[in-house]
Amino acid sequence: MTILIKSINQQIVKSILIVFCLLLPGISKSQNERPWEGYWKGDLSVSGMQLTLIFHINPPSQVGDVKIYRSTLDVPMQRLKNFKIDETEIHGEEITWSLSLPAVFKGKRNTEGLIIGNWTQGGKSLPLTLRYSPTFNATKPQTPKPPFPYSSKSIDFPHPSGKLKFGGTLTYPDTNSIKNEAIAQSIYHLARKTPNPADPTFKLPAVLLLSGSGPQDRDETLGDHKPFAIWADHLTRLGFVVLRVDDRGVGNSTGDPTYLESTTTESYVGDAQAAIRFLYTQPMVDTMRIFVIGHSEGANVAVKLANAQTDISGVVSLAGMTSSGIETSVFQNQVIWKAQNLDSGLILGLSDLHRKMIELGFHTIQRDVKAKDETDRDLNQQKMDGTSFFTSELKSYISKNKSNKNLQRAYKYQISSNKDAAKSVGAKSSLIFLAQTYIGLASNPWTSYFLQSEPEVEFTELKNCDILMLQGSNDQQIDASATSKLVKKMTESGAGVTYQEFPGLNHLFQHCKTCDVSEYFNLDETIAMEAMSVVSKWLTERSQLR
């Protein structure tokens, strides 16, 4: 989940899950004279959402003994290019970028050459790790390169509301241009037709790709990785028509900004339905064989879509969220607390405190809504009263649970560890900072929906089609043990589920070492071939059965 440049796209500011209870990674001692000029790329990441920021430091000019640096910022998802950074300050291994947005990044380069720091904007502060790249866009080994043995075209289609227009890419087999006889035979097999040069018409199964949390482009670009470009290439070569689309508000998918502000996971179901209707219009698509592959949040959208309409032939869930929104948030925090070597008792207390503060955030919002209906109090007064209410209730909760030593330690830990964050955004205390953070989570449309979601119900109710569920054992964003438990319940409920967990793979289905979010971008592998093989085999078998 991401924070972004307000003047560029208001929607993304209001679709962020911000978890401020995390400490920044440790910062190392300065290194000797390493160059700064070049590209520094990073993704603001919380609970699976990423917004790529690319800083470019130009070669310095020398004024006496002082080096003067000038920098620019690119944010590809928001079409921001060469945005001038007002001031670049470098002292030893520390760097500060000040932007007129207004926004500030402060960080320090560690022994591995990563810049570890914080992006602060609009009263919010998020950890951001930057990695060096000599070029603006590096190409990962699996990213497909032309020429392609299939056709590809840019497409667009409307949202039924009339307030959005989507842009995307449709790839589809073209048997007339295929030189490889084995590939041609495979495509004809899926088309259920005998190869006949005089009759090139055929109907093929189609796949819609749905991306993970946050504003994603059609390739689900994460740093230099382009997972959906790889999936589209792989499946189209097998004989599938594949549609991948820019998320609403990203790339060529544009619309009414006020309409985008209220986006939730449910909103993406309507977007997916519009994409399915577009596939109906394509002459090469067999409308009785349309499949949906969803990654992360996209998997949950796919299940909702399949429950809402009966013409989906099958769903592939790639690391879909299988626990409640709250428990998923707790799990993600626990991963980081463990990485910080906090003891199990403190982690238990922090987990309970996190749950309680989420509960109080929603309680505060409900209280303020009721108060607004009953009085004409000024909105700022309501917000101030809400913060006071939250802090009072939290203090009371802590006081009533004095015997819970883990909770008491967790409360003191949070107050202590959030002092700097509170100061950076102008909050008078850590407690007020926490109140503002959790009230913000409860009032934001996307995070409110996410935290109240119960995906287990939707998965177990899936009866309209079969589902393939894949999970990496080292996924640090989705709890693999919760997924395996859910699969058991689905099997008992009569759902047509196939499940496979891959040892050593992370949330993106990469072979990993540390497996944390920051490692995603440094790995050369984008998608493990064993995962792609399982998906393609399952889709091919289901296509031949339909």
Backbone torsions as a table, in degrees:
resi	resn	phi	psi	omega
1	MET	NA	148.6	-161.2
2	THR	-132.5	155.6	170.6
3	ILE	-109.7	152.3	-178.7
4	LEU	-150.0	-178.9	-172.8
5	ILE	-77.7	110.2	-170.6
6	LYS	-58.1	-42.1	-176.4
7	SER	-69.0	-14.8	-179.0
8	ILE	-91.7	-44.2	-175.8
9	ASN	-156.9	99.6	-176.2
10	GLN	-62.5	-29.1	-173.9
11	GLN	-58.9	-42.9	-171.6
12	ILE	-70.9	-29.9	177.2
13	VAL	-58.7	-33.4	-175.2
14	LYS	-97.6	16.0	176.8
15	SER	-131.7	50.5	-174.0
16	ILE	-124.6	132.3	169.7
17	LEU	-95.2	110.3	-176.1
18	ILE	-104.6	119.9	177.7
19	VAL	-114.5	98.7	-172.5
20	PHE	-86.0	-1.4	-176.1
21	CYS	-80.6	0.5	-178.5
22	LEU	-86.9	139.3	174.8
23	LEU	-85.1	152.4	175.7
24	LEU	-70.3	152.2	175.8
25	PRO	-60.6	157.1	-180.0
26	GLY	-62.5	146.2	-178.2
27	ILE	-109.0	133.0	-174.6
28	SER	-90.8	174.6	178.1
29	LYS	-73.3	156.0	-177.6
30	SER	-62.2	151.6	177.4
31	GLN	-109.5	164.8	-177.3
32	ASN	-85.0	122.7	165.7
33	GLU	35.8	72.4	172.1
34	ARG	-109.5	140.7	-176.9
35	PRO	-66.9	150.5	178.4
36	TRP	-103.7	-28.7	-171.8
37	GLU	-64.1	143.6	-176.8
38	GLY	133.4	-162.5	-177.6
39	TYR	-104.1	135.1	177.2
40	TRP	-121.4	115.7	-173.5
41	LYS	-112.6	141.5	177.1
42	GLY	-156.0	162.0	-179.4
43	ASP	-126.7	123.2	174.3
44	LEU	-70.9	113.1	-168.7
45	SER	-129.7	122.1	169.9
46	VAL	-144.1	125.4	177.8
47	SER	53.7	38.4	170.3
48	GLY	96.4	-10.4	179.3
49	MET	-92.5	140.2	-179.8
50	GLN	-135.6	136.3	171.3
51	LEU	-124.9	115.7	-175.3
52	THR	-77.1	126.4	173.4
53	LEU	-112.6	135.4	-179.9
54	ILE	-125.9	110.4	177.2
55	PHE	-94.5	136.9	177.0
56	HIS	-119.9	117.9	177.4
57	ILE	-99.9	119.8	179.3
58	ASN	-77.4	158.1	174.9
59	PRO	-54.8	137.7	-174.2
60	PRO	-73.8	153.6	171.0
61	SER	-100.4	147.4	-175.7
62	GLN	-102.2	124.1	175.2
63	VAL	-121.8	98.1	-174.0
64	GLY	66.0	-124.4	177.9
65	ASP	-94.3	3.4	-174.2
66	VAL	-105.3	133.2	174.2
67	LYS	-92.4	128.4	179.0
68	ILE	-105.6	119.9	-179.3
69	TYR	-103.6	143.1	173.7
70	ARG	-128.0	139.5	-173.5
71	SER	-135.5	159.7	173.1
72	THR	-131.5	164.5	-179.6
73	LEU	-127.0	136.0	172.1
74	ASP	-119.2	137.0	172.6
75	VAL	-129.2	90.4	-172.2
76	PRO	-54.3	-39.6	-177.4
77	MET	-65.6	-23.6	-179.4
78	GLN	-106.1	10.9	179.5
79	ARG	58.7	29.4	177.4
80	LEU	-93.7	123.6	-175.9
81	LYS	-136.3	133.9	176.8
82	ASN	54.5	40.4	177.0
83	PHE	-71.7	122.6	-175.4
84	LYS	-70.2	126.0	175.7
85	ILE	-88.3	126.4	-173.2
86	ASP	-61.0	-41.8	-174.3
87	GLU	-146.3	133.2	175.0
88	THR	-119.8	113.3	-179.9
89	GLU	-112.0	126.3	178.7
90	ILE	-126.8	122.4	177.4
91	HIS	-130.5	107.2	-176.9
92	GLY	63.4	-118.4	178.7
93	GLU	-101.0	7.6	-179.3
94	GLU	-101.6	141.9	179.9
95	ILE	-135.8	143.3	175.8
96	THR	-133.1	127.1	172.5
97	TRP	-110.3	127.1	177.6
98	SER	-113.9	125.7	-177.0
99	LEU	-118.4	153.5	-177.5
100	SER	-78.1	4.9	-174.3
101	LEU	-58.0	-41.8	1.3
102	PRO	-89.8	148.7	176.6
103	ALA	-158.5	154.4	179.6
104	VAL	-138.6	137.0	169.3
105	PHE	-117.2	129.4	174.7
106	LYS	-125.3	130.2	-178.9
107	GLY	-153.9	174.7	-179.4
108	LYS	-140.9	136.6	-178.7
109	ARG	-80.5	132.1	-178.7
110	ASN	-99.0	-174.1	-175.3
111	THR	-65.8	-25.8	179.2
112	GLU	-84.1	-1.7	179.7
113	GLY	87.7	6.1	176.6
114	LEU	-88.2	144.6	173.3
115	ILE	-94.9	117.8	-179.3
116	ILE	-104.5	124.7	-177.4
117	GLY	-166.0	-160.8	-176.8
118	ASN	-132.7	135.8	171.8
119	TRP	-99.6	121.0	-177.9
120	THR	-118.8	128.3	-178.1
121	GLN	-160.9	138.5	175.1
122	GLY	56.9	34.8	179.9
123	GLY	79.7	4.4	179.8
124	LYS	-115.4	148.5	179.3
125	SER	-133.7	129.2	-179.4
126	LEU	-131.2	141.3	175.8
127	PRO	-66.2	141.7	-179.7
128	LEU	-143.1	125.1	176.7
129	THR	-109.0	129.0	-178.7
130	LEU	-111.5	139.4	178.4
131	ARG	-119.0	147.5	-175.9
132	TYR	-81.1	143.0	173.7
133	SER	-142.6	132.9	-179.9
134	PRO	-71.8	-18.1	-178.9
135	THR	-126.0	162.7	-179.4
136	PHE	-64.7	-48.9	179.7
137	ASN	-127.1	114.8	173.8
138	ALA	-94.3	147.5	-178.6
139	THR	-102.8	124.7	176.8
140	LYS	-76.8	152.2	-173.5
141	PRO	-55.7	-35.4	-176.0
142	GLN	-83.4	-11.7	-178.7
143	THR	-61.5	124.5	-175.9
144	PRO	-65.7	144.8	-179.9
145	LYS	-126.1	142.0	177.9
146	PRO	-69.4	161.9	4.5
147	PRO	-80.3	150.7	-178.1
148	PHE	-107.6	144.7	178.7
149	PRO	-85.5	39.5	179.5
150	TYR	-159.5	171.0	-179.6
151	SER	-94.2	148.8	179.4
152	SER	-141.6	135.7	178.2
153	LYS	-145.9	147.6	174.9
154	SER	-79.7	136.9	-176.6
155	ILE	-132.4	166.1	170.8
156	ASP	-148.1	153.6	179.0
157	PHE	-155.4	157.2	-175.0
158	PRO	-90.9	159.6	168.4
159	HIS	-86.1	142.9	-177.5
160	PRO	-58.1	-22.1	178.8
161	SER	-71.0	-19.9	-175.1
162	GLY	80.7	-0.7	-176.5
163	LYS	-99.5	-3.6	-179.7
164	LEU	-136.1	149.3	171.2
165	LYS	-130.3	132.6	-176.7
166	PHE	-105.1	143.1	173.7
167	GLY	-118.9	145.5	-178.4
168	GLY	-164.2	-168.0	179.5
169	THR	-130.2	131.7	176.0
170	LEU	-112.3	122.9	175.5
171	THR	-114.1	141.4	-177.3
172	TYR	-154.4	147.9	-178.8
173	PRO	-63.8	144.5	176.2
174	ASP	-128.6	95.5	-173.3
175	THR	-65.2	-23.8	-179.7
176	ASN	-67.5	-25.9	-176.6
177	SER	-103.3	-1.1	-177.8
178	ILE	-81.2	124.2	-179.7
179	LYS	-94.2	-24.0	-177.3
180	ASN	-83.3	113.8	-175.1
181	GLU	-63.3	-35.9	-179.4
182	ALA	-64.0	-42.1	178.2
183	ILE	-65.1	-42.4	179.6
184	ALA	-61.1	-42.9	179.3
185	GLN	-62.7	-40.5	178.7
186	SER	-61.3	-43.4	-179.2
187	ILE	-66.1	-44.3	178.2
188	TYR	-62.5	-34.2	178.4
189	HIS	-64.0	-44.8	176.8
190	LEU	-65.0	-31.7	-179.4
191	ALA	-79.8	-9.4	-178.9
192	ARG	59.5	40.8	178.0
193	LYS	-132.9	151.8	175.2
194	THR	-82.6	131.9	179.2
195	PRO	-52.3	125.3	-179.0
196	ASN	-149.1	104.6	-177.9
197	PRO	-56.6	-25.2	-179.8
198	ALA	-79.9	-11.0	-178.5
199	ASP	-133.3	81.2	-176.3
200	PRO	-80.1	-2.5	-178.8
201	THR	-75.5	142.6	178.6
202	PHE	-161.8	159.5	175.7
203	LYS	-115.2	129.7	-175.4
204	LEU	-122.5	153.6	174.5
205	PRO	-66.0	151.8	-177.6
206	ALA	-123.6	153.8	178.5
207	VAL	-129.8	130.5	172.7
208	LEU	-103.1	129.6	178.8
209	LEU	-99.6	129.7	179.9
210	LEU	-119.6	124.4	-172.0
211	SER	-82.5	170.4	-179.0
212	GLY	-78.6	-170.8	-172.1
213	SER	-59.9	146.8	176.2
214	GLY	89.3	170.3	-179.4
215	PRO	-71.5	114.2	-176.9
216	GLN	-121.3	146.6	173.6
217	ASP	-82.5	178.9	-174.1
218	ARG	-61.6	-24.5	179.2
219	ASP	-92.6	3.0	-173.7
220	GLU	51.8	45.0	-175.0
221	THR	-59.1	126.8	176.0
222	LEU	-130.4	103.8	-172.0
223	GLY	63.1	-122.4	177.7
224	ASP	-97.6	0.4	178.2
225	HIS	-82.8	143.6	177.1
226	LYS	-132.6	73.2	-173.9
227	PRO	-56.8	-42.3	-175.4
228	PHE	-73.7	-26.2	173.2
229	ALA	-64.8	-37.1	179.5
230	ILE	-70.3	-45.6	178.0
231	TRP	-60.1	-44.8	-178.5
232	ALA	-61.6	-44.3	179.8
233	ASP	-63.2	-46.6	-177.5
234	HIS	-61.7	-47.4	-175.7
235	LEU	-75.4	-33.9	179.1
236	THR	-67.3	-37.2	176.8
237	ARG	-63.4	-25.2	178.9
238	LEU	-84.0	-12.1	177.8
239	GLY	116.2	11.1	179.3
240	PHE	-98.0	146.6	167.2
241	VAL	-83.0	132.0	-175.7
242	VAL	-127.4	130.3	177.2
243	LEU	-115.7	125.3	172.9
244	ARG	-127.6	140.6	-166.5
245	VAL	-133.6	142.7	170.9
246	ASP	-64.5	135.2	175.0
247	ASP	-61.8	155.7	177.7
248	ARG	-52.9	132.4	179.7
249	GLY	83.9	2.8	-177.8
250	VAL	-121.9	141.5	174.9
251	GLY	56.6	-123.8	-178.6
252	ASN	-91.7	7.7	176.0
253	SER	-97.5	99.6	-172.6
254	THR	-117.0	166.5	178.8
255	GLY	177.6	-173.8	-179.3
256	ASP	-63.4	117.9	-177.9
257	PRO	-57.0	-38.7	-179.6
258	THR	-67.0	-31.2	178.2
259	TYR	-71.3	-35.6	-178.5
260	LEU	-70.7	-25.4	-175.5
261	GLU	-63.1	-27.2	-176.0
262	SER	-96.4	18.7	-177.3
263	THR	-62.9	134.2	173.0
264	THR	-133.8	178.3	175.9
265	THR	-58.3	-36.9	178.6
266	GLU	-61.4	-34.5	179.6
267	SER	-60.4	-37.4	-177.7
268	TYR	-68.9	-20.6	175.8
269	VAL	-66.1	-43.8	177.3
270	GLY	-63.3	-36.9	177.0
271	ASP	-63.5	-42.5	179.6
272	ALA	-65.0	-38.1	177.9
273	GLN	-63.1	-37.9	176.9
274	ALA	-64.1	-37.6	178.1
275	ALA	-66.8	-39.5	177.5
276	ILE	-63.1	-42.4	178.8
277	ARG	-62.7	-33.9	176.0
278	PHE	-65.2	-42.0	179.1
279	LEU	-60.6	-33.3	177.6
280	TYR	-57.5	-30.4	-174.6
281	THR	-84.0	-7.0	-175.7
282	GLN	-87.5	125.4	-172.3
283	PRO	-62.1	-25.1	-177.1
284	MET	-89.4	-2.5	-175.0
285	VAL	-92.7	129.3	171.2
286	ASP	-83.3	106.0	-173.8
287	THR	-68.0	-10.0	176.3
288	MET	-90.3	-2.1	-179.2
289	ARG	-135.2	72.5	177.3
290	ILE	-116.2	124.8	-178.4
291	PHE	-114.3	158.3	179.2
292	VAL	-129.0	127.3	173.5
293	ILE	-109.8	123.3	178.6
294	GLY	-122.9	136.0	176.4
295	HIS	-107.0	131.6	177.2
296	SER	57.3	-121.5	178.9
297	GLU	-58.8	-32.3	178.6
298	GLY	-59.7	-30.7	177.3
299	ALA	-67.0	-39.6	178.5
300	ASN	-68.3	-35.5	174.7
301	VAL	-64.1	-41.5	-179.3
302	ALA	-62.0	-41.6	179.4
303	VAL	-66.7	-42.9	176.6
304	LYS	-60.0	-41.9	179.4
305	LEU	-61.7	-46.6	-178.7
306	ALA	-66.2	-31.3	176.0
307	ASN	-73.0	-25.2	-175.5
308	ALA	-86.1	-24.4	-179.5
309	GLN	-142.1	151.6	-170.1
310	THR	-95.2	-0.6	-174.4
311	ASP	-97.7	16.4	173.8
312	ILE	-90.8	126.4	-174.4
313	SER	-81.6	-22.7	180.0
314	GLY	179.9	156.2	-179.3
315	VAL	-124.5	139.3	171.9
316	VAL	-115.5	119.2	178.7
317	SER	-101.4	112.4	176.6
318	LEU	-100.3	98.8	178.7
319	ALA	57.2	45.7	175.7
320	GLY	-70.2	154.0	179.4
321	MET	-71.7	124.3	-175.0
322	THR	-116.2	-12.3	173.3
323	SER	-99.8	171.0	175.5
324	SER	-61.7	161.1	179.0
325	GLY	-57.9	-42.2	-179.4
326	ILE	-64.3	-46.9	-177.8
327	GLU	-69.2	-30.3	174.3
328	THR	-64.9	-42.1	177.2
329	SER	-63.3	-42.1	177.8
330	VAL	-61.6	-46.2	-179.8
331	PHE	-57.7	-45.7	-178.2
332	GLN	-63.7	-38.3	176.6
333	ASN	-67.8	-39.6	-179.7
334	GLN	-61.5	-37.1	177.6
335	VAL	-57.9	-43.6	-177.6
336	ILE	-74.1	-39.5	177.8
337	TRP	-61.9	-39.4	177.7
338	LYS	-65.2	-38.9	178.6
339	ALA	-64.9	-24.5	177.6
340	GLN	-87.2	5.1	177.4
341	ASN	63.2	31.2	173.3
342	LEU	-73.7	146.8	-177.9
343	ASP	-74.5	161.5	-173.7
344	SER	-61.8	-35.2	179.2
345	GLY	-64.8	-43.2	178.8
346	LEU	-66.3	-40.6	178.1
347	ILE	-62.3	-39.7	177.2
348	LEU	-61.8	-44.5	179.0
349	GLY	-65.5	-41.6	178.4
350	LEU	-63.8	-37.0	178.6
351	SER	-63.9	-46.8	179.1
352	ASP	-64.0	-38.7	179.3
353	LEU	-66.5	-40.3	177.9
354	HIS	-60.4	-46.6	178.0
355	ARG	-59.3	-44.5	-178.1
356	LYS	-64.5	-41.0	-178.5
357	MET	-69.6	-32.3	173.3
358	ILE	-64.1	-45.4	178.3
359	GLU	-58.6	-44.7	-180.0
360	LEU	-67.0	-33.2	176.9
361	GLY	-60.2	-46.5	178.9
362	PHE	-68.0	-39.6	179.2
363	HIS	-61.3	-40.6	180.0
364	THR	-64.8	-43.4	179.4
365	ILE	-62.8	-45.4	179.4
366	GLN	-61.1	-40.0	179.2
367	ARG	-64.4	-43.9	-178.9
368	ASP	-67.4	-36.5	177.4
369	VAL	-63.4	-43.2	178.6
370	LYS	-63.8	-42.2	179.9
371	ALA	-64.7	-37.0	-179.9
372	LYS	-66.2	-35.8	178.6
373	ASP	-69.4	-27.7	-174.6
374	GLU	-92.6	-22.9	-176.2
375	THR	-136.1	175.0	176.5
376	ASP	-110.5	33.3	-177.8
377	ARG	-61.6	146.6	176.8
378	ASP	-59.2	141.5	-176.7
379	LEU	-59.8	-40.0	178.8
380	ASN	-62.8	-35.9	177.4
381	GLN	-65.3	-39.2	178.3
382	GLN	-62.3	-44.1	-179.3
383	LYS	-63.3	-41.9	-179.6
384	MET	-65.2	-43.6	178.3
385	ASP	-63.1	-36.8	179.1
386	GLY	-63.5	-43.4	177.7
387	THR	-62.4	-43.5	179.2
388	SER	-63.4	-40.0	178.9
389	PHE	-62.9	-46.3	-178.9
390	PHE	-60.0	-49.5	-176.9
391	THR	-64.5	-37.7	179.0
392	SER	-65.2	-44.7	-179.4
393	GLU	-66.3	-38.0	179.9
394	LEU	-68.0	-42.5	177.3
395	LYS	-60.5	-41.4	179.4
396	SER	-63.8	-42.2	179.4
397	TYR	-62.2	-44.6	179.4
398	ILE	-64.3	-40.9	-179.2
399	SER	-65.2	-38.8	-178.3
400	LYS	-73.8	-13.1	-177.6
401	ASN	-118.7	43.8	-178.9
402	LYS	-63.4	-26.3	-179.2
403	SER	-76.1	-15.9	179.3
404	ASN	-85.5	91.8	-174.6
405	LYS	-62.5	-37.7	179.3
406	ASN	-64.2	-40.7	178.1
407	LEU	-65.1	-42.2	179.5
408	GLN	-62.1	-42.9	177.7
409	ARG	-63.6	-41.1	-178.2
410	ALA	-63.6	-41.4	-179.8
411	TYR	-63.0	-46.8	179.3
412	LYS	-63.3	-39.1	179.7
413	TYR	-61.9	-45.1	-178.6
414	GLN	-66.8	-41.4	179.4
415	ILE	-62.3	-42.4	-178.6
416	SER	-70.0	-46.2	-172.4
417	SER	-75.8	-15.5	-178.3
418	ASN	-102.2	9.7	-179.3
419	LYS	-62.2	-47.3	-179.2
420	ASP	-65.2	-40.8	179.0
421	ALA	-63.3	-40.6	178.1
422	ALA	-61.6	-44.4	-179.6
423	LYS	-62.9	-39.7	-176.2
424	SER	-66.0	-25.2	179.9
425	VAL	-107.9	6.9	175.4
426	GLY	81.9	14.8	176.5
427	ALA	-77.1	142.9	-175.2
428	LYS	-71.4	-22.8	-180.0
429	SER	-156.9	165.0	176.4
430	SER	-61.5	-37.5	-178.6
431	LEU	-64.0	-44.3	177.7
432	ILE	-65.0	-39.4	177.5
433	PHE	-59.5	-45.9	178.4
434	LEU	-63.2	-40.8	178.6
435	ALA	-60.8	-47.3	-179.5
436	GLN	-63.3	-37.7	-179.9
437	THR	-64.4	-50.9	-175.1
438	TYR	-74.9	-30.9	172.4
439	ILE	-64.9	-38.8	177.3
440	GLY	-62.0	-39.5	177.8
441	LEU	-62.9	-40.9	-177.4
442	ALA	-73.4	-26.1	-176.5
443	SER	-92.4	-18.8	179.1
444	ASN	-75.3	131.0	-176.6
445	PRO	-55.0	-47.9	-175.5
446	TRP	-68.0	-49.2	-176.3
447	THR	-69.0	-34.0	177.0
448	SER	-60.8	-45.4	179.1
449	TYR	-65.3	-44.5	-179.1
450	PHE	-59.0	-49.5	-175.0
451	LEU	-68.1	-25.3	179.9
452	GLN	-95.0	0.7	-176.2
453	SER	-73.9	148.4	177.9
454	GLU	-131.8	75.6	-173.8
455	PRO	-62.1	-22.8	-179.7
456	GLU	-56.0	-38.9	-179.4
457	VAL	-62.9	-46.0	-177.2
458	GLU	-67.2	-39.0	178.7
459	PHE	-66.0	-44.6	-177.1
460	THR	-71.4	-21.8	179.0
461	GLU	-86.5	-4.7	-176.9
462	LEU	-68.5	109.7	-179.5
463	LYS	-129.3	-12.7	-176.3
464	ASN	-71.9	-22.5	-178.7
465	CYS	-158.7	168.9	176.5
466	ASP	-79.7	160.4	179.4
467	ILE	-137.8	137.5	172.3
468	LEU	-105.1	123.2	-179.4
469	MET	-115.4	123.0	178.7
470	LEU	-116.8	145.9	-177.1
471	GLN	-148.3	137.5	172.9
472	GLY	-86.7	136.5	-177.6
473	SER	-67.3	-24.8	-178.5
474	ASN	-103.5	22.5	176.8
475	ASP	-65.1	123.1	179.8
476	GLN	-102.5	9.5	176.7
477	GLN	-114.2	-27.7	177.2
478	ILE	-125.9	131.5	-176.9
479	ASP	-74.4	110.0	-177.8
480	ALA	-62.1	-35.6	-179.5
481	SER	-66.6	-35.4	177.3
482	ALA	-67.7	-35.2	178.6
483	THR	-65.6	-44.2	-179.1
484	SER	-65.5	-35.0	176.5
485	LYS	-66.8	-40.4	179.3
486	LEU	-65.5	-39.8	178.9
487	VAL	-58.9	-39.5	178.0
488	LYS	-62.1	-43.7	178.0
489	LYS	-64.3	-39.4	179.2
490	MET	-63.8	-41.2	178.5
491	THR	-62.3	-42.6	179.2
492	GLU	-65.9	-29.0	-178.7
493	SER	-84.8	-5.0	177.2
494	GLY	95.2	10.9	177.8
495	ALA	-72.8	143.7	178.7
496	GLY	-83.9	78.4	-172.9
497	VAL	-110.8	137.4	171.0
498	THR	-118.6	132.0	-174.6
499	TYR	-129.8	140.3	172.9
500	GLN	-145.3	130.4	175.7
501	GLU	-106.8	132.9	-175.5
502	PHE	-104.5	116.3	178.5
503	PRO	-61.5	137.4	172.2
504	GLY	79.5	5.9	180.0
505	LEU	-104.2	148.8	-179.2
506	ASN	-96.3	-163.2	-176.4
507	HIS	-65.6	-26.9	178.6
508	LEU	-93.4	2.9	-176.6
509	PHE	65.5	42.6	171.5
510	GLN	-104.3	147.9	167.7
511	HIS	-70.2	127.9	-171.1
512	CYS	-131.8	166.8	176.9
513	LYS	-109.5	-69.2	176.2
514	THR	-78.0	-31.8	176.3
515	CYS	69.2	8.4	176.3
516	ASP	-82.1	170.7	-173.3
517	VAL	-58.6	-40.8	-175.8
518	SER	-64.2	-21.7	-178.7
519	GLU	-77.9	-22.2	-177.0
520	TYR	-48.0	-46.1	-167.1
521	PHE	-78.7	-21.8	-177.8
522	ASN	-89.0	-13.5	179.8
523	LEU	-78.0	141.5	177.4
524	ASP	-74.5	-35.3	-179.1
525	GLU	-72.2	135.3	176.0
526	THR	-97.1	-45.8	179.3
527	ILE	-141.9	131.4	177.6
528	ALA	-66.3	134.1	-176.8
529	MET	-63.5	-31.4	-179.8
530	GLU	-63.1	-33.6	177.8
531	ALA	-70.5	-42.6	179.3
532	MET	-64.2	-36.3	-179.8
533	SER	-65.5	-42.0	179.2
534	VAL	-63.0	-43.1	-179.2
535	VAL	-65.1	-47.3	-177.1
536	SER	-65.3	-37.5	178.1
537	LYS	-64.8	-44.6	-179.2
538	TRP	-64.4	-44.0	180.0
539	LEU	-65.2	-41.0	180.0
540	THR	-64.1	-44.9	179.1
541	GLU	-62.5	-44.6	180.0
542	ARG	-66.3	-33.9	179.5
543	SER	-67.0	-35.8	-179.3
544	GLN	-77.9	-19.5	178.6
545	LEU	-83.4	-27.8	-174.2
546	ARG	-71.9	NA	NA
